[in-house]
Amino acid sequence: MSAAPPTFAQSGGFLGLGPRADAAIAVAGIPFDIGTTNRSGARFGPTAIRQASRMLVDGLHPQRWVDPARGAVADVGDFAIALGDIPASLALIERQAAAHRHLVALGGDHGVTLALLRALAKRRGGPVALVHFDAHVDTWPDSFGQRYGHGSVFFNAIEEGLVDPRRMIQIGIRSPVQREVWDWTLGKGVTIVTAERAHELGAAAVAEAIRAAIGDSGAYLSFDIDALDPAFAPGTGTPEIGGLASWQAQAILRRLGGLDWIGADVVEVAPAYDVAEITALAAATIAWEYLALAGGSGASRA
């Protein structure tokens, strides 16, 4: 057996990856958090997620029997942003995302998803299906007066025709919400599986609800780490009790093989409110699970 660097000596890219010209899937960090409404710090999420991902490089996925790091996957570094300017940052992120045909983004606050969906919808010529894990519906018309705050990302995405709300499902919802926002979301055709309902149904039934909502459409995964209970993800800006356990999120994702996955993001990791990399490791593992679904293979690393 050839010697390999131990876990603590892995390189700094996600899963130890670097850039490569023939990558089918690109991983990019987006260190942006100026749209947050509570605790800031998600700008440090990409670095923390990459660091924690070292735990995931020494074997195969235990159900799909692939190594997500050994497919045609590259870490392309961090996207540029416009410091202090949300609309300009979103425009920059959209342009950079457009250069990658399949992107896994590490946030950053949830506002970055709007730019990613703009790029994706343009590339595909129309709206996409959406699987959204979160504590919050994120369909407020504005976030305390800010049109492009992180609580308004899917209001804007629906209004701009980037996602088809009839093929959109939200899992883990449980935060306080105005009734008119809730009714608007359901009225658009969005399927909502609250955290309490997910606990009652179990992982297999939630996965079936996702399949029913998405069908055979190209599906985008947006995973806000606060979908997890703060016991499993304390390092986030807007924690809400009563959320999913880490194993529940994994169990749901592992039942979603065969869907037409077209991109993903994992957002809202704010490591300053955490100890022992709990939140960053959860986020890194979610991204790893996605890569196992969408593009993991046994091919050798470039």
C-alpha positions in Angstrom: 0.0 0.0 0.0 1.4 3.4 -1.0 1.9 6.0 1.7 -0.6 8.8 1.7 -0.8 12.0 3.8 -2.6 11.5 7.1 -5.8 13.3 7.7 -4.2 16.3 9.4 -1.7 16.8 6.5 -4.3 17.0 3.7 -4.0 20.1 1.4 -6.3 23.1 1.8 -8.8 22.5 -1.0 -12.2 20.8 -0.4 -11.4 17.1 0.0 -7.8 17.9 -0.8 -8.8 18.9 -4.3 -7.3 21.6 -6.5 -8.1 23.0 -9.9 -8.2 20.8 -13.0 -9.1 21.6 -16.6 -11.4 18.6 -17.2 -13.5 18.8 -14.1 -17.2 18.0 -14.6 -18.1 19.5 -11.2 -16.5 22.6 -9.7 -16.5 23.4 -5.9 -16.2 27.1 -5.1 -16.3 29.1 -1.9 -18.3 32.3 -1.7 -17.1 34.3 1.4 -20.1 36.6 1.5 -22.3 37.5 4.5 -23.5 41.1 4.2 -27.1 40.0 3.7 -27.4 38.4 7.2 -30.0 39.6 9.6 -28.7 38.2 12.9 -25.2 36.8 13.6 -22.6 37.5 10.9 -19.6 35.3 10.2 -20.6 33.1 7.3 -17.9 34.7 5.2 -15.6 32.3 7.0 -17.7 29.3 6.1 -15.8 28.2 3.0 -12.5 28.1 4.8 -14.0 26.1 7.7 -15.8 23.7 5.5 -12.7 23.0 3.5 -10.7 22.4 6.7 -13.3 20.0 8.1 -13.5 18.1 4.8 -10.1 16.5 5.6 -12.1 13.9 7.6 -13.8 12.6 4.4 -10.8 11.7 2.2 -9.7 8.3 3.4 -12.3 5.9 2.0 -15.4 5.3 0.0 -19.0 6.3 0.6 -20.4 3.5 2.7 -23.5 3.0 0.7 -22.7 4.2 -2.9 -19.2 2.8 -2.8 -17.6 5.7 -4.6 -15.0 8.2 -3.5 -16.5 11.6 -4.3 -13.0 13.1 -4.3 -11.8 10.9 -7.1 -14.3 11.8 -9.8 -13.9 14.7 -12.2 -14.2 17.3 -9.4 -12.1 20.4 -8.8 -11.8 23.0 -6.1 -11.6 26.3 -8.1 -11.1 28.5 -5.1 -13.2 31.4 -3.8 -15.4 33.7 -6.0 -14.7 37.4 -5.9 -17.3 39.7 -4.3 -17.8 43.5 -4.2 -17.1 44.4 -0.6 -20.2 46.0 1.1 -22.4 45.9 -2.0 -25.0 43.2 -2.3 -26.3 43.8 -5.8 -22.8 44.2 -7.2 -21.7 41.0 -5.4 -24.6 39.0 -6.8 -23.7 40.2 -10.3 -20.1 39.1 -9.8 -21.1 35.7 -8.3 -23.5 35.1 -11.2 -20.8 35.8 -13.8 -18.3 33.5 -12.1 -20.9 30.8 -11.6 -21.8 30.9 -15.3 -18.3 29.6 -16.2 -19.1 26.2 -14.5 -21.5 23.7 -16.0 -22.0 22.0 -12.6 -21.2 23.9 -9.4 -21.2 23.1 -5.7 -20.9 26.3 -3.8 -19.8 26.7 -0.2 -21.3 29.8 1.5 -21.5 32.4 2.6 -25.0 33.5 3.6 -28.1 32.2 1.7 -28.3 35.3 -0.4 -25.6 33.9 -2.7 -28.1 31.2 -4.0 -30.0 33.9 -5.9 -27.0 34.6 -8.0 -26.3 30.9 -8.5 -29.8 30.2 -9.6 -29.7 33.2 -12.0 -26.7 31.7 -13.7 -28.2 28.2 -13.8 -31.6 29.2 -15.1 -29.9 31.2 -18.0 -27.7 28.2 -18.8 -30.6 25.8 -18.9 -33.0 28.2 -20.6 -35.7 28.2 -17.9 -36.6 27.5 -14.3 -35.3 24.6 -12.3 -36.6 22.3 -9.6 -35.4 23.0 -6.1 -34.8 20.9 -3.0 -34.4 23.3 -0.1 -33.3 22.3 3.4 -33.7 25.2 5.9 -35.3 26.3 9.2 -36.7 29.3 7.3 -38.9 29.6 4.2 -36.7 32.5 2.9 -39.7 33.8 0.9 -40.0 37.1 2.7 -40.4 40.0 0.1 -37.5 41.7 1.9 -35.2 41.2 4.9 -35.9 44.1 7.2 -36.1 46.4 4.2 -33.2 44.8 2.3 -34.5 43.4 -1.0 -31.7 41.0 -1.4 -31.1 39.9 2.2 -30.7 36.2 3.0 -34.3 35.8 4.0 -35.7 36.8 0.6 -33.7 34.6 -1.7 -36.5 32.3 -2.8 -39.1 35.1 -3.0 -36.8 36.7 -5.6 -36.1 33.4 -7.3 -39.8 32.6 -7.7 -40.6 36.1 -8.9 -37.7 36.1 -11.4 -38.8 32.7 -12.8 -35.6 31.0 -11.8 -37.3 28.1 -10.0 -40.6 26.4 -10.7 -42.4 26.6 -7.3 -44.6 23.7 -8.3 -41.4 21.6 -8.3 -39.9 23.2 -5.2 -39.9 21.5 -1.8 -38.7 22.8 1.5 -37.6 20.5 4.4 -37.0 21.4 8.0 -39.0 24.6 8.2 -39.8 25.7 11.8 -39.0 29.4 12.4 -41.5 32.1 13.3 -43.1 33.4 10.1 -45.8 35.8 9.1 -49.0 34.1 8.0 -49.1 36.1 4.7 -45.6 34.9 3.9 -46.6 31.3 4.6 -49.7 31.5 2.6 -47.9 33.2 -0.3 -45.4 30.4 -0.4 -48.0 27.6 -0.4 -50.1 29.6 -2.8 -47.3 29.5 -5.4 -47.3 25.7 -5.2 -44.3 25.1 -3.0 -44.4 21.9 -0.9 -43.4 22.5 2.7 -42.3 19.6 5.0 -41.9 21.2 8.5 -39.2 19.8 10.8 -41.9 18.4 13.1 -43.5 16.6 10.1 -40.1 15.3 9.0 -39.6 13.8 12.4 -43.0 12.2 12.3 -42.6 10.8 8.7 -39.1 9.5 8.9 -36.3 9.8 6.3 -37.7 7.4 3.7 -41.1 9.1 3.5 -39.4 12.6 3.3 -37.3 11.3 0.4 -40.4 10.0 -1.3 -42.0 13.4 -0.9 -39.0 15.0 -2.5 -39.1 12.6 -5.4 -42.8 13.3 -5.9 -42.3 17.1 -5.9 -39.3 17.0 -8.2 -40.1 14.2 -10.6 -37.6 13.8 -13.5 -36.7 17.5 -13.6 -33.2 18.9 -13.2 -32.9 19.5 -9.5 -30.9 22.0 -7.5 -30.0 21.4 -3.9 -29.8 24.3 -1.5 -28.8 23.3 2.0 -28.9 25.9 4.7 -27.0 24.4 7.6 -29.6 25.8 10.1 -31.9 23.0 8.8 -30.0 21.0 11.4 -30.9 21.5 15.0 -28.4 23.8 16.9 -27.3 20.7 18.8 -25.8 19.5 15.6 -25.0 22.8 13.9 -24.4 25.6 16.5 -22.2 27.6 14.2 -24.8 29.5 12.2 -26.3 32.9 12.1 -30.0 32.2 12.7 -30.3 29.0 14.8 -33.7 27.6 15.5 -34.4 24.7 17.9 -36.3 21.6 16.8 -34.4 20.9 13.6 -33.1 17.8 11.9 -30.4 15.7 13.3 -27.3 15.2 11.2 -28.1 11.5 10.6 -31.6 12.5 9.4 -30.2 14.8 6.7 -27.8 12.1 5.6 -30.5 9.5 5.5 -32.8 11.7 3.4 -30.0 12.6 0.9 -28.9 9.0 0.6 -32.3 8.0 -0.6 -32.2 10.6 -3.5 -30.1 8.7 -5.9 -31.2 8.7 -9.5 -32.5 12.3 -9.5 -31.1 14.6 -12.2 -28.9 16.8 -10.0 -27.6 20.0 -11.6 -26.0 21.9 -8.8 -25.9 22.6 -5.1 -24.9 24.9 -2.3 -24.3 24.5 1.4 -24.6 27.8 3.2 -24.8 29.8 6.5 -21.8 28.1 8.3 -20.6 30.7 10.7 -17.7 28.9 12.5 -17.1 31.5 15.2 -20.2 30.3 17.1 -19.0 26.7 17.2 -16.4 24.5 18.8 -14.7 21.4 17.5 -15.7 22.0 13.9 -19.2 20.5 14.5 -21.0 22.7 12.0 -18.3 22.8 9.4 -18.0 19.0 9.5 -21.7 18.6 9.0 -21.6 21.1 6.1 -18.6 19.3 4.5 -20.4 16.0 4.8 -23.5 17.3 3.2 -21.4 18.5 0.2 -19.6 15.1 0.2 -23.0 13.3 0.2 -24.1 15.5 -2.8 -21.0 14.7 -4.7 -21.6 11.0 -4.1 -25.1 11.4 -5.6 -24.2 13.6 -8.5 -20.7 12.8 -9.7 -18.7 10.5 -7.4 -16.8 7.8 -9.3 -13.8 5.5 -9.0 -11.8 7.5 -11.5 -8.3 8.5 -10.5 -7.5 12.0 -9.4 -5.8 14.3 -11.9 
